């Protein structure tokens, strides 16, 4: 193995008090190279609940995979290969396994990495192992490009890989330049709606699809092919074989959210949106529930109901939890215990919504949605919120930060629900 694999790095943990809310914010990483976490739809804590996954280019060998211990701050490097692909990282829900893609010898591989041996040796001061704790699951078909990432099923039996047949022009370039261009276009209040729709139609052209990869045998089979660009492939973390995906247009879509079973059956749109709605950033928030945002950040969107929405995956019933004044919320997630929703907005403020009363509480502010968004997610025990923040670097890089759900909110008796704003 490479000499940096399994290296233990010193803690970077610090804290500060939010000047607006008075809530303490724990900073887990502060390296200038930045430390983005997985997307909000994916498992971020290891199965034992102790370590948080992130990626970083800390040694000039390209973006690599790391863990940070939430309580102690220890950082362990998991990969050190120039071919490591950190765009889509997948932890298994009930075992300390990681799946990621890697380019080697002119081919792309899906790799399984056992974390426990690396962590044990890193903490003991014995980096590297004579036999790498990894297994190449399969070689990925050359003719298929990544489109929408991949996700590991709730039972750990398969990976579902979003694919396309060519890379669109909008996706070419560095991650940061693509994100900046997309955000600048999508938040331009002077762009007319029809011009935006033409832009989204061009960006969302397919075809696309999902492939199932058997994690035991490496067999690759087709789940579904569609006539649009595949995006945001995720699984229901509680229900094996349930896949959620989207029509990726870099913004508004005629029908954003879709679901399909692992065998290709039951393909259907989720929340049939109207032409006047901009739906985005869907996450599975409970076994039978999807949370998403109906946007209101542009003048023509503010004339319709909007905000954080919850969809019952079995009955298709939708209800709104609330909206922020001004531009509105951007990304959302639900706590595993069903008590909370967490949302960010265009200013980088993080808000909790008590789902019993619909009361909103801002817990931390000013997280500078650059070079990427905060993508908030709850800890497995629903007690803390993890974000990636550009606040301390003024938008040059991302740091991992954790905010505890204030105990005063946890203990508060529920009030009567208020109408969504």
C-alpha angles and dihedrals in degrees: 000000000000114000094246095054110108094011115151113224123199122262118273094188121141136143142215137187115248105245093217105039101025090228118140115243119202114213111208100178133028107164113140090233090067132236113232118185128218118284116281092256093063138076109269104174121064117249092263090056094234107098133055121212123228142152130231143163097225101147104035093256095111128266111329136181123260141171127215121199106233096214104033100029095228112156120209123191112221103182137027107174123122087223095059112127110207097174092102120024121177128197118192113242099228105025135045096254128130127200122198141150125254136184115221133159092355096307136093119237135192106225131199114206124192107218103193097072092048094047093046094051094042092054090047092052094250105119118187129027129231089230114037112235091231141106129199104230096191146322110260119235111265095220094061123080124203113262118168100001124253137274136201119235121251091252094046093239100116146014122225112214124198111220143182135179101236139016113253119230093246091060095055118103135040120330091245095049092049092049092048093050093047094048093047092052096042095050097045106121092194096061112104117235095242091052089051091049091053090051092050092047090056093046093047100054117130164140101208140155151170126252126199116222115197103223093207099049104017092233113157118211136167120261097175144331122213135186095239137063113286118233145173099007109195138157134227099256091210103039118058116224097020113123128187120196139160145219101254112216098146086251137001118018131191087238114006110181129054138169133203138171121246091252091055095256127125097031107173144147116260116220103001100232127207126234089256095060132084107203122187152142100046120187132178103244102174137005091273101023142083124195123202143152129255100204129230104172098115128061096248092051096055094071094072135058110281144159140088109346134194121206124196104227092208103044101023090231111154129197133175121235097193149287135238122239118256117016096001136225124317114188129021143186138176131230115247091238091057094238102108146037119200123203140175129208137207092275093055096251117146119220132189120212116202101219092206095060102012087233114157124217125181107219103178136008148202102031095157106230091232142140080007140346125279096247096196120213134176126242115249091259093051092236101108140038122221121204139169109232137194092192101105094043095042090242099312096110141356128255126193113241133180126205122190118227099251110256090225089063093047092053096043117116112241117259124209111287114264124217112265113262 
